[in-house]
């Protein structure tokens, strides 16, 4: 029997980054259903009307509402508070990582400039999510 695809929503305001994520996800060969939105505001609107996702992936630096603000709202929302949340960002520092985890992120990964490394980070996020669902 085929495993149930992971339902993922990605919030990232950079079109290239959304494409890279999709490409990296396909490389993992883990079955997924991917939805993308352009910012945290669009994400929160979408989550109000959608079914539950297995995972929400957030970029930190987005206009209108950033990934950390979105994360705080998600954790305060009864429907989505237990959803696996991943921060995937170019902004990398220990303070941001600690802050993200303290505010409820399940995992924090960076977007390296090398696509192979990026794809490995995406794969580790998907595997961590799968593990959390078991």
DSSP file (Angstrom, degrees, kcal/mol; ACC not computed):
  #  RESIDUE AA STRUCTURE BP1 BP2  ACC     N-H-->O    O-->H-N    N-H-->O    O-->H-N    TCO  KAPPA ALPHA  PHI   PSI    X-CA   Y-CA   Z-CA
    1    1 A X              0   0    0      0, 0.0     2,-0.1     0, 0.0     3,-0.1   0.000 360.0 360.0 360.0 135.2    0.0    0.0    0.0
    2    2 A X        -     0   0    0      1,-0.1     3,-0.1     3,-0.0     2,-0.0  -0.447 360.0-110.4 -68.7 137.5    1.3    3.5   -0.9
    3    3 A X        -     0   0    0     -2,-0.1     2,-0.2     1,-0.1    -1,-0.1  -0.387  40.0 -97.7 -65.4 149.8    2.0    5.7    2.1
    4    4 A X        -     0   0    0      1,-0.1    -1,-0.1    -3,-0.1     3,-0.1  -0.488  47.3-107.9 -66.4 132.2   -0.4    8.6    2.4
    5    5 A X        -     0   0    0     -2,-0.2     2,-0.4     1,-0.1    27,-0.3  -0.308  31.2-109.7 -63.3 146.0    1.2   11.7    0.9
    6    6 A X  E     -a   32   0A   0     25,-2.8    27,-3.1    -3,-0.1     2,-0.8  -0.624  26.5-137.6 -73.3 126.4    2.4   14.4    3.3
    7    7 A X  E     +a   33   0A   0     -2,-0.4    48,-2.0    25,-0.2    47,-2.0  -0.797  32.9 178.3 -89.1 113.1    0.2   17.4    3.1
    8    8 A X  E     -ab  34  55A   0     25,-2.7    27,-2.5    -2,-0.8     2,-0.5  -0.914  21.9-164.8-120.5 139.4    2.5   20.4    3.1
    9    9 A X  E     -ab  35  56A   0     46,-2.2    48,-3.0    -2,-0.4     2,-0.5  -0.994  11.3-161.2-121.1 129.8    1.9   24.1    2.9
   10   10 A X  E     -ab  36  57A   0     25,-2.7    27,-2.8    -2,-0.5     2,-0.6  -0.926   4.8-163.4-110.9 127.0    4.9   26.4    2.2
   11   11 A X  E     +ab  37  58A   0     46,-3.0    48,-2.1    -2,-0.5     2,-0.3  -0.939  32.2 139.6-109.3 111.2    4.9   30.1    2.9
   12   12 A X        -     0   0    0     25,-2.1    27,-0.1    -2,-0.6     6,-0.1  -0.955  42.9-152.7-153.2 130.0    7.7   31.9    1.0
   13   13 A X  S    S+     0   0    0     -2,-0.3     2,-0.6    48,-0.2    25,-0.1   0.514  76.1  87.0 -84.9  -2.4    7.6   35.2   -0.8
   14   14 A X     >  -     0   0    0      1,-0.2     4,-2.1     2,-0.0     5,-0.2  -0.867  63.8-157.2-101.8 117.2   10.4   34.3   -3.2
   15   15 A X  H  > S+     0   0    0     -2,-0.6     4,-2.3     1,-0.2    -1,-0.2   0.889  94.3  52.3 -60.3 -41.2    9.1   32.5   -6.3
   16   16 A X  H  > S+     0   0    0      1,-0.2     4,-3.0     2,-0.2    -1,-0.2   0.916 108.8  50.8 -60.4 -42.8   12.5   30.9   -7.0
   17   17 A X  H  > S+     0   0    0      2,-0.2     4,-2.4     1,-0.2    -1,-0.2   0.879 108.4  51.6 -64.6 -37.0   12.6   29.6   -3.4
   18   18 A X  H  X S+     0   0    0     -4,-2.1     4,-2.1     2,-0.2    -1,-0.2   0.918 112.2  47.0 -63.8 -41.1    9.1   28.1   -3.8
   19   19 A X  H  X S+     0   0    0     -4,-2.3     4,-2.5     2,-0.2    -2,-0.2   0.921 111.4  50.5 -64.7 -44.2   10.3   26.4   -7.0
   20   20 A X  H  X S+     0   0    0     -4,-3.0     4,-3.0     1,-0.2     5,-0.2   0.909 109.9  51.0 -59.8 -42.3   13.5   25.1   -5.4
   21   21 A X  H  X S+     0   0    0     -4,-2.4     4,-2.7     1,-0.2    -1,-0.2   0.937 110.4  48.3 -61.7 -46.4   11.5   23.7   -2.5
   22   22 A X  H  X S+     0   0    0     -4,-2.1     4,-2.1     1,-0.2    -1,-0.2   0.908 113.4  47.9 -59.9 -42.8    9.2   21.9   -4.9
   23   23 A X  H  X S+     0   0    0     -4,-2.5     4,-1.9     2,-0.2    -2,-0.2   0.920 112.3  48.8 -63.7 -45.0   12.2   20.5   -6.8
   24   24 A X  H  X S+     0   0    0     -4,-3.0     4,-1.1     1,-0.2    -2,-0.2   0.891 109.9  52.1 -63.5 -40.1   13.9   19.4   -3.6
   25   25 A X  H >X>S+     0   0    0     -4,-2.7     4,-0.7     1,-0.2     5,-0.7   0.914 108.0  51.6 -62.4 -43.6   10.7   17.7   -2.4
   26   26 A X  H ><5S+     0   0    0     -4,-2.1     3,-1.1     1,-0.2    -1,-0.2   0.886 104.9  57.1 -61.7 -38.2   10.4   15.8   -5.7
   27   27 A X  H 3<5S+     0   0    0     -4,-1.9    -1,-0.2     1,-0.2    -2,-0.2   0.801  97.9  61.2 -62.7 -29.1   14.0   14.6   -5.3
   28   28 A X  H <<5S-     0   0    0     -4,-1.1    -1,-0.2    -3,-0.6    -2,-0.2   0.761  94.9-143.9 -70.1 -22.4   13.2   13.0   -1.9
   29   29 A X  T <<5 +     0   0    0     -3,-1.1     2,-0.5    -4,-0.7    -3,-0.1   0.667  52.4 140.2  62.3  18.2   10.7   10.7   -3.6
   30   30 A X      < -     0   0    0     -5,-0.7    -1,-0.3     1,-0.0     2,-0.2  -0.815  63.0-111.4 -86.9 126.2    8.5   11.1   -0.5
   31   31 A X        +     0   0    0     -2,-0.5   -25,-2.8    -3,-0.1     2,-0.3  -0.390  51.6 166.9 -63.3 128.4    4.9   11.3   -1.6
   32   32 A X  E     -a    6   0A   0    -27,-0.3     2,-0.5    -2,-0.2   -25,-0.2  -0.955  39.4-146.7-139.7 156.8    3.6   14.8   -0.9
   33   33 A X  E     -a    7   0A   0    -27,-3.1   -25,-2.7    -2,-0.3     2,-0.5  -0.969  32.0-162.0-120.0 110.9    0.8   17.2   -1.7
   34   34 A X  E     -a    8   0A   0     -2,-0.5     2,-0.4   -27,-0.2   -25,-0.2  -0.828  15.6-179.1-106.3 129.5    2.3   20.7   -1.8
   35   35 A X  E     -a    9   0A   0    -27,-2.5   -25,-2.7    -2,-0.5     2,-0.4  -0.956  13.3-159.2-115.9 139.9    0.4   24.0   -1.5
   36   36 A X  E     -a   10   0A   0     -2,-0.4     2,-0.3   -27,-0.2   -25,-0.2  -0.953  10.2-175.9-123.9 145.9    2.3   27.2   -1.7
   37   37 A X  E     -a   11   0A   0    -27,-2.8   -25,-2.1    -2,-0.4     3,-0.1  -0.915  27.5-129.3-131.1 161.0    1.4   30.7   -0.5
   38   38 A X  S    S-     0   0    0     -2,-0.3     2,-0.3   -27,-0.2   -27,-0.1   0.608  78.3  -2.9 -92.1 -12.6    3.3   34.0   -0.9
   39   39 A X  S  > S-     0   0    0    -27,-0.1     4,-2.2    23,-0.1    27,-0.1  -0.980  76.0 -90.1-166.2 174.7    3.4   35.3    2.7
   40   40 A X  H  > S+     0   0    0     25,-1.5     4,-2.5    23,-0.5     5,-0.2   0.812 120.2  55.0 -65.5 -32.4    2.3   34.9    6.2
   41   41 A X  H  > S+     0   0    0     22,-0.3     4,-2.2     2,-0.2    -1,-0.2   0.937 110.3  45.3 -66.4 -46.6   -0.9   36.8    5.7
   42   42 A X  H  > S+     0   0    0      1,-0.2     4,-2.5     2,-0.2    -2,-0.2   0.889 112.6  53.9 -62.0 -39.8   -2.0   34.6    2.8
   43   43 A X  H  X S+     0   0    0     -4,-2.2     4,-2.8     2,-0.2    -2,-0.2   0.947 108.6  46.6 -59.8 -50.7   -1.0   31.6    4.9
   44   44 A X  H  X S+     0   0    0     -4,-2.5     4,-1.3     1,-0.2    -1,-0.2   0.883 113.3  49.5 -64.7 -38.3   -3.2   32.5    7.8
   45   45 A X  H  X S+     0   0    0     -4,-2.2     4,-0.8     1,-0.2     3,-0.2   0.930 112.9  47.9 -61.5 -45.0   -6.1   33.3    5.6
   46   46 A X  H >X S+     0   0    0     -4,-2.5     4,-0.9     1,-0.2     3,-0.8   0.896 107.8  54.3 -64.5 -41.7   -5.7   30.0    3.8
   47   47 A X  H 3< S+     0   0    0     -4,-2.8     3,-0.2     1,-0.2    -1,-0.2   0.805  99.5  63.4 -65.0 -28.5   -5.4   28.0    7.1
   48   48 A X  H 3< S+     0   0    0     -4,-1.3    -1,-0.2    -3,-0.2    -2,-0.2   0.848 115.4  29.6 -62.3 -33.2   -8.7   29.4    8.3
   49   49 A X  H << S+     0   0    0     -4,-0.8    -1,-0.2    -3,-0.8    -2,-0.2   0.432 107.4  85.2-109.2  -1.2  -10.6   27.7    5.5
   50   50 A X  S  < S-     0   0    0     -4,-0.9     3,-0.1    -3,-0.2     2,-0.0  -0.547  76.9-105.4-103.7 165.7   -8.5   24.6    4.8
   51   51 A X        -     0   0    0     -2,-0.2    -1,-0.1     1,-0.2     2,-0.1  -0.227  59.9 -71.2 -69.9 173.3   -8.3   21.1    6.2
   52   52 A X        -     0   0    0      1,-0.0     2,-0.3     2,-0.0    -1,-0.2  -0.382  46.3-145.6 -69.7 147.6   -5.4   20.3    8.4
   53   53 A X        -     0   0    0      1,-0.1    31,-0.2    -3,-0.1   -45,-0.2  -0.766  14.1-135.9-105.1 157.3   -1.9   20.0    6.9
   54   54 A X  S    S+     0   0    0    -47,-2.0    30,-1.1    -2,-0.3     2,-0.3   0.806  89.8  13.2 -77.0 -31.0    0.8   17.5    8.1
   55   55 A X  E     -bc   8  84A   0    -48,-2.0   -46,-2.2    28,-0.2     2,-0.5  -0.998  56.7-157.4-151.8 141.8    3.4   20.3    7.9
   56   56 A X  E     -bc   9  85A   0     28,-2.6    30,-2.8    -2,-0.3     2,-0.5  -0.986  15.3-160.6-117.1 124.7    3.7   24.0    7.5
   57   57 A X  E     -bc  10  86A   0    -48,-3.0   -46,-3.0    -2,-0.5     2,-0.4  -0.926  11.7-165.8-109.5 126.2    7.0   25.3    6.2
   58   58 A X  E     -bc  11  87A   0     28,-3.3    30,-2.8    -2,-0.5     2,-0.3  -0.930  17.5-149.7-119.8 131.3    7.8   29.0    6.9
   59   59 A X        -     0   0    0    -48,-2.1     8,-0.3    -2,-0.4    30,-0.2  -0.701  18.7-143.0 -82.6 148.3   10.3   31.4    5.5
   60   60 A X  S    S+     0   0    0     -2,-0.3     7,-1.9    28,-0.2     2,-1.4   0.960  83.9  59.2 -79.7 -52.5   11.3   33.9    8.1
   61   61 A X        +     0   0    0      5,-0.2     2,-0.4     6,-0.1   -48,-0.2  -0.606  69.4 137.5 -87.6  90.3   11.7   37.1    6.0
   62   62 A X        -     0   0    0     -2,-1.4   -23,-0.1    -3,-0.2     2,-0.1  -0.971  50.4-117.3-128.2 147.3    8.4   37.7    4.3
   63   63 A X  S    S+     0   0    0     -2,-0.4     2,-2.6     1,-0.2   -23,-0.5  -0.325  93.5  21.4 -75.4 166.7    6.6   41.0    3.9
   64   64 A X  S    S+     0   0    0    -25,-0.1     2,-0.3   -24,-0.1    -1,-0.2  -0.301 139.8   8.7  70.6 -54.0    3.1   41.6    5.5
   65   65 A X  S    S-     0   0    0     -2,-2.6   -25,-1.5     4,-0.0   -24,-0.2  -0.885  80.3-142.2-154.2 122.7    3.6   38.9    8.1
   66   66 A X     >  -     0   0    0     -2,-0.3     4,-2.3   -27,-0.1    -5,-0.2  -0.216  30.5 -99.5 -83.8 176.4    6.9   37.1    8.6
   67   67 A X  H  > S+     0   0    0     -7,-1.9     4,-2.4    -8,-0.3    -7,-0.2   0.838 120.2  50.6 -64.5 -35.6    7.5   33.4    9.5
   68   68 A X  H  > S+     0   0    0     -8,-0.4     4,-2.3     2,-0.2    -1,-0.2   0.923 111.3  47.9 -70.7 -43.3    7.9   33.9   13.2
   69   69 A X  H  > S+     0   0    0      1,-0.2     4,-1.9     2,-0.2    -2,-0.2   0.909 113.6  48.9 -60.9 -41.8    4.7   36.0   13.5
   70   70 A X  H  X S+     0   0    0     -4,-2.3     4,-2.7     1,-0.2    -2,-0.2   0.920 108.6  53.5 -62.9 -43.9    2.9   33.3   11.5
   71   71 A X  H  X S+     0   0    0     -4,-2.4     4,-2.5     1,-0.2    -2,-0.2   0.912 107.3  50.6 -57.6 -45.7    4.3   30.6   13.8
   72   72 A X  H  X S+     0   0    0     -4,-2.3     4,-1.0     1,-0.2    -1,-0.2   0.904 112.4  47.3 -60.5 -42.1    3.1   32.3   16.9
   73   73 A X  H  X S+     0   0    0     -4,-1.9     4,-0.6     2,-0.2     3,-0.3   0.903 110.3  52.3 -66.3 -41.0   -0.4   32.6   15.4
   74   74 A X  H >< S+     0   0    0     -4,-2.7     3,-1.2     1,-0.2     6,-0.3   0.924 108.7  50.0 -61.0 -45.0   -0.4   29.0   14.3
   75   75 A X  H 3< S+     0   0    0     -4,-2.5    -1,-0.2     1,-0.3    -2,-0.2   0.735 110.1  51.6 -67.5 -21.5    0.5   27.8   17.8
   76   76 A X  H 3< S+     0   0    0     -4,-1.0     2,-0.6    -3,-0.3    -1,-0.3   0.520  91.9  92.5 -89.8  -6.0   -2.4   30.0   19.2
   77   77 A X    XX  -     0   0    0     -3,-1.2     4,-1.9    -4,-0.6     3,-0.6  -0.796  68.5-148.9 -95.9 119.3   -4.9   28.4   16.7
   78   78 A X  T 34 S+     0   0    0     -2,-0.6     4,-0.3     1,-0.2     3,-0.2   0.877  95.8  51.5 -51.1 -43.4   -6.7   25.4   18.1
   79   79 A X  T 34 S+     0   0    0      1,-0.2    -1,-0.2     2,-0.1     3,-0.1   0.850 125.4  22.0 -67.3 -35.3   -7.1   23.8   14.7
   80   80 A X  T X4 S+     0   0    0     -3,-0.6     3,-2.0    -6,-0.3    -1,-0.2   0.375  87.1 107.4-115.5   3.4   -3.4   24.0   13.7
   81   81 A X  T 3< S+     0   0    0     -4,-1.9    -1,-0.1     1,-0.3    -3,-0.1   0.769  86.3  43.7 -60.6 -25.8   -1.5   24.3   17.0
   82   82 A X  T 3  S+     0   0    0     -4,-0.3    -1,-0.3    -3,-0.1     2,-0.1   0.385  84.7 122.5 -99.1   4.4   -0.2   20.7   16.8
   83   83 A X  S <  S-     0   0    0     -3,-2.0     2,-0.3    -9,-0.1   -28,-0.2  -0.429  74.9-104.9 -67.7 138.5    0.8   20.9   13.2
   84   84 A X  E     -c   55   0A   0    -30,-1.1   -28,-2.6   -31,-0.2     2,-0.5  -0.487  42.3-162.4 -63.5 123.2    4.5   20.2   12.5
   85   85 A X  E     -c   56   0A   0     19,-0.3    21,-2.7    -2,-0.3    22,-1.3  -0.947   9.0-170.8-117.8 129.9    6.1   23.5   11.7
   86   86 A X  E     -cd  57 107A   0    -30,-2.8   -28,-3.3    -2,-0.5     2,-0.6  -0.948  13.5-148.3-118.0 136.4    9.5   23.9   10.0
   87   87 A X  E     +cd  58 108A   0     20,-2.6    22,-3.1    -2,-0.4     2,-0.5  -0.915  17.9 179.3-100.3 126.5   11.4   27.2    9.6
   88   88 A X  E     + d   0 109A   0    -30,-2.8     2,-0.3    -2,-0.6    22,-0.2  -0.955  20.5 151.9-129.5 110.9   13.4   27.2    6.4
   89   89 A X  E     - d   0 110A   0     20,-2.0    22,-1.9    -2,-0.5   -30,-0.1  -0.945  55.3-139.7-144.7 155.3   15.3   30.5    5.9
   90   90 A X  S    S+     0   0    0     -2,-0.3     2,-0.7    20,-0.2    -1,-0.1   0.748  88.5  89.2 -81.1 -26.6   18.4   32.2    4.5
   91   91 A X        -     0   0    0     -3,-0.1     2,-0.6     1,-0.0    -2,-0.1  -0.596  63.8-179.1 -73.3 113.0   18.7   34.2    7.7
   92   92 A X        +     0   0    0     -2,-0.7     2,-0.3    18,-0.1     3,-0.1  -0.919  18.5 125.6-125.8 112.3   20.8   32.0    9.9
   93   93 A X     >  -     0   0    0     -2,-0.6     4,-2.3     1,-0.1     5,-0.2  -0.976  60.4-115.5-154.7 157.9   21.9   32.8   13.4
   94   94 A X  H  > S+     0   0    0     -2,-0.3     4,-2.9     1,-0.2     5,-0.2   0.864 113.9  54.9 -60.0 -39.5   21.7   31.0   16.8
   95   95 A X  H  > S+     0   0    0      2,-0.2     4,-2.8     1,-0.2    -1,-0.2   0.933 109.7  46.3 -61.4 -46.1   19.4   33.6   18.2
   96   96 A X  H  > S+     0   0    0      2,-0.2     4,-2.6     1,-0.2    -2,-0.2   0.909 113.3  49.7 -63.3 -42.3   16.9   33.2   15.4
   97   97 A X  H  X S+     0   0    0     -4,-2.3     4,-2.3     2,-0.2    -2,-0.2   0.942 113.4  45.3 -61.8 -48.0   17.0   29.5   15.7
   98   98 A X  H  X S+     0   0    0     -4,-2.9     4,-2.9     1,-0.2    -2,-0.2   0.916 113.4  50.6 -60.7 -43.9   16.5   29.5   19.5
   99   99 A X  H  X S+     0   0    0     -4,-2.8     4,-1.8    -5,-0.2    -1,-0.2   0.912 110.4  49.7 -61.2 -44.0   13.7   32.1   19.1
  100  100 A X  H  <>S+     0   0    0     -4,-2.6     5,-2.7     2,-0.2     4,-0.2   0.928 113.5  44.9 -61.6 -46.7   12.0   29.9   16.5
  101  101 A X  H ><5S+     0   0    0     -4,-2.3     3,-1.4     1,-0.2    -2,-0.2   0.911 112.1  52.6 -65.6 -42.9   12.2   26.8   18.6
  102  102 A X  H 3<5S+     0   0    0     -4,-2.9    -1,-0.2     1,-0.3    -2,-0.2   0.823 108.2  51.9 -62.0 -31.0   11.0   28.6   21.7
  103  103 A X  T 3<5S-     0   0    0     -4,-1.8    -1,-0.3    -5,-0.2    -2,-0.2   0.412 134.1 -84.6 -89.5   2.6    8.0   29.9   19.8
  104  104 A X  T < 5S+     0   0    0     -3,-1.4   -19,-0.3     1,-0.3    -3,-0.2   0.512  73.1 148.8 116.0   4.2    7.0   26.4   18.6
  105  105 A X      < -     0   0    0     -5,-2.7    -1,-0.3    -6,-0.2   -19,-0.2  -0.494  34.8-153.9 -68.8 139.8    9.0   25.5   15.5
  106  106 A X  S    S+     0   0    0    -21,-2.7     2,-0.3     1,-0.3   -20,-0.2   0.789  77.7   8.3 -80.8 -29.2    9.6   21.7   15.4
  107  107 A X  E     -d   86   0A   0    -22,-1.3   -20,-2.6    -7,-0.1     2,-0.4  -0.995  61.0-153.9-153.8 148.3   12.7   22.1   13.2
  108  108 A X  E     +d   87   0A   0     -2,-0.3     2,-0.3   -22,-0.2   -20,-0.2  -0.991  22.0 167.2-128.7 122.7   14.9   25.0   11.9
  109  109 A X  E     -d   88   0A   0    -22,-3.1   -20,-2.0    -2,-0.4     2,-0.2  -0.964  24.7-131.1-134.9 152.9   16.9   24.6    8.7
  110  110 A X  E     -d   89   0A   0     -2,-0.3     2,-0.8   -22,-0.2   -20,-0.2  -0.570  17.9-121.9 -98.4 165.2   18.8   27.1    6.5
  111  111 A X        -     0   0    0    -22,-1.9     7,-0.1    -2,-0.2     4,-0.1  -0.842  33.4-161.0-103.2  92.5   18.7   27.6    2.8
  112  112 A X        -     0   0    0     -2,-0.8     6,-0.1     2,-0.2     9,-0.0  -0.318  25.7-120.3 -69.7 161.5   22.3   27.0    1.7
  113  113 A X  S    S+     0   0    0    -23,-0.1     2,-0.5     4,-0.1    -1,-0.1   0.743  94.8  84.7 -74.8 -20.9   23.3   28.4   -1.7
  114  114 A X  S  > S-     0   0    0      1,-0.2     4,-2.3     2,-0.0     3,-0.2  -0.718  73.8-148.4 -83.6 122.9   24.3   24.9   -2.8
  115  115 A X  H  > S+     0   0    0     -2,-0.5     4,-3.1     1,-0.2     5,-0.2   0.864  94.8  55.7 -62.8 -37.4   21.2   23.1   -4.2
  116  116 A X  H  > S+     0   0    0      2,-0.2     4,-1.8     1,-0.2    -1,-0.2   0.916 110.9  44.7 -61.8 -42.2   22.4   19.6   -3.1
  117  117 A X  H  > S+     0   0    0      2,-0.2     4,-2.1     1,-0.2    -1,-0.2   0.902 113.1  51.9 -66.2 -41.0   22.8   20.8    0.5
  118  118 A X  H  X S+     0   0    0     -4,-2.3     4,-2.4     1,-0.2    -2,-0.2   0.936 108.1  51.0 -59.3 -47.5   19.4   22.6    0.3
  119  119 A X  H  X S+     0   0    0     -4,-3.1     4,-2.4     1,-0.2    -1,-0.2   0.867 108.5  52.3 -61.0 -36.9   17.8   19.4   -0.9
  120  120 A X  H  X S+     0   0    0     -4,-1.8     4,-2.3     2,-0.2    -1,-0.2   0.894 109.1  49.9 -65.4 -39.3   19.3   17.5    2.0
  121  121 A X  H  X S+     0   0    0     -4,-2.1     4,-1.7     2,-0.2    -2,-0.2   0.905 111.3  48.5 -65.1 -41.2   17.9   20.1    4.4
  122  122 A X  H  X S+     0   0    0     -4,-2.4     4,-2.4     1,-0.2    -2,-0.2   0.921 111.1  50.8 -63.9 -43.3   14.4   19.7    2.8
  123  123 A X  H  X S+     0   0    0     -4,-2.4     4,-2.7     1,-0.2     5,-0.2   0.910 107.9  52.1 -61.6 -41.8   14.7   15.9    3.0
  124  124 A X  H  X S+     0   0    0     -4,-2.3     4,-2.0     1,-0.2    -1,-0.2   0.853 109.0  51.4 -64.6 -32.9   15.6   16.1    6.7
  125  125 A X  H  X S+     0   0    0     -4,-1.7     4,-2.2     2,-0.2    -2,-0.2   0.938 111.3  46.7 -65.8 -47.4   12.5   18.3    7.3
  126  126 A X  H  X S+     0   0    0     -4,-2.4     4,-2.7     1,-0.2    -2,-0.2   0.909 113.1  48.9 -62.5 -42.1   10.2   15.8    5.6
  127  127 A X  H  X S+     0   0    0     -4,-2.7     4,-2.4     2,-0.2    -1,-0.2   0.897 110.6  50.5 -65.4 -39.9   11.7   12.8    7.4
  128  128 A X  H  X S+     0   0    0     -4,-2.0     4,-1.8    -5,-0.2    -1,-0.2   0.894 111.6  48.9 -63.9 -39.2   11.3   14.6   10.8
  129  129 A X  H  X S+     0   0    0     -4,-2.2     4,-1.3     2,-0.2    -2,-0.2   0.940 110.5  49.6 -65.3 -47.4    7.7   15.4    9.9
  130  130 A X  H >X S+     0   0    0     -4,-2.7     4,-0.8     1,-0.2     3,-0.5   0.915 110.4  51.3 -56.7 -44.1    7.0   11.8    8.9
  131  131 A X  H >< S+     0   0    0     -4,-2.4     3,-0.7     1,-0.2    -1,-0.2   0.882 107.2  53.2 -61.0 -39.8    8.6   10.5   12.2
  132  132 A X  H 3< S+     0   0    0     -4,-1.8    -1,-0.2     1,-0.2    -2,-0.2   0.756 105.7  55.0 -69.0 -23.8    6.4   12.9   14.2
  133  133 A X  H <<        0   0    0     -4,-1.3    -1,-0.2    -3,-0.5    -2,-0.2   0.659 360.0 360.0 -84.1 -16.5    3.3   11.5   12.6
  134  134 A X    <<        0   0    0     -4,-0.8    -1,-0.2    -3,-0.7    -2,-0.1   0.500 360.0 360.0 -73.9 360.0    4.0    7.9   13.5
